[in-house]
Amino acid sequence: MPRTVTAGADNSRESLAAVEWAAGEAALRGLPLRLLHVREAPPAVSASLTGSERADWPYGSPQLAVEALQARHPGLEVATDDVLGKPADVLCTAAKDQELLVLGSRGLGRLTGFLLGSVSLAVVARGTTAVVLVRAEDTSSAREWQTSGDVVVGVDTSQPCDAVLEFAFAHAERHGIALRALHSWRLPSLYAGDPTGAMLTVRTELDTLTNESMTDALAPWREKFPTVRVTERCRPGHPAHDLVEASHDAGLLVVGRRERGSAPGVHIGSVAHAVLHHSKTAVAVVPHA
């Protein structure tokens, strides 16, 4: 089976935003798009509740969804699937070894960011594929804002992750947009409230070290993606706060999630968790070892 861009599909505004985003991305990557609707009740039961077993699809039905997307993206291959099961389980299984999974997330407004449901959190925590969460508010302009801002990527200079950086650079190159690499660091608690020369010396040393580490981490990716305009920023601060702040004028925010062997649905990392709830733009969560 060829690799696909998969979007979770239902008749909600957040799902429509995800489908629009996924269609544009699939067309740009030259990959098929798969619209996946998951129902926990059998079709006959769902139909009795909704009045039509097709009423819970974007655009009203699978066929209308395909026609609408292909009208905007001629040549795009679109497949539709209606699967019975637990949504988080089905989405994780369906996206395994695929290119990308795109889900909608209900936004709470410009000041508060995302509202994440249990399914989104479980899929992000358990998935082995990069997951993009798209705000419901962006439905009407999905094709424009997808390229209207730059890519912001959070970088851990102590353990730079190739999967995260490659995803961010590749997205920036495909869309012809700039990339901002951010790293925030904190003074050791020993110096946190110390205004003396020792604190200033430590701060200067850390500033120099983190900037050098950032430059080293990005060097191979600058070489691999020479057309991408890159800016680097290392400064004292809190990673989650600074990434959320940077999301205000970004087109996509990219963060990593370390894969763990523990119980499903419990670990996404404090930074990724905060970003997912408060980002003002779409967020890509890239799993890595």
C-alpha angles and dihedrals in degrees: 000000000000119000112265143188105242125201127191105238134203135123097274124114091241091053091049089054090051092049092050092048093046093049092054091047094047091050091050092048093045091237134130119262120226120199108203122194117187122198126186093200125060115262094256091055093045091050092053090053099044101030091241133042087221097050094091096062126099111265090013102286142020092257094050090048091053092047094048094050095044090050088060095037109035112204094021111141109224126187126184127208130186110196132182116222146071107323098226093047094047094046094048092048094045094050096048110122090000127123102250143342119216123195133177122237126196109243122220095208136279094298100048109031126203134012106208121201125211092260094056092047093048093049093048091048097046105029123108092201128074109268124206119200115202126198119242090224090067096063097104095051103029095131093049102044091046087077102020098092137035129259116264117199128186112224126201101205092194092058110013110194120222094202093055095044093045091051092050096045093045092050091049091049094048092050096039093236135131127261128224117199113200132192124174123192138184132218115249109269089246089070100030096106098025115112092182131114091263091062092048091050092051091047092051092049093048091047091053093044096049093047091051091047091050092051091049093048093051098041098088091046093049086054094047093046103033095164094060114100107224133193123186127208127183118171143142111278146090116298097220095045093047094047092050090049090051091050092070093085100021129109094210135008116209124200135164131238120200112227113236134190095225131106114311123262099020110090127058099131128255095263095048090045093053093044093050091055099043110027116123093211141038115302128211115202112198118196117219140171 
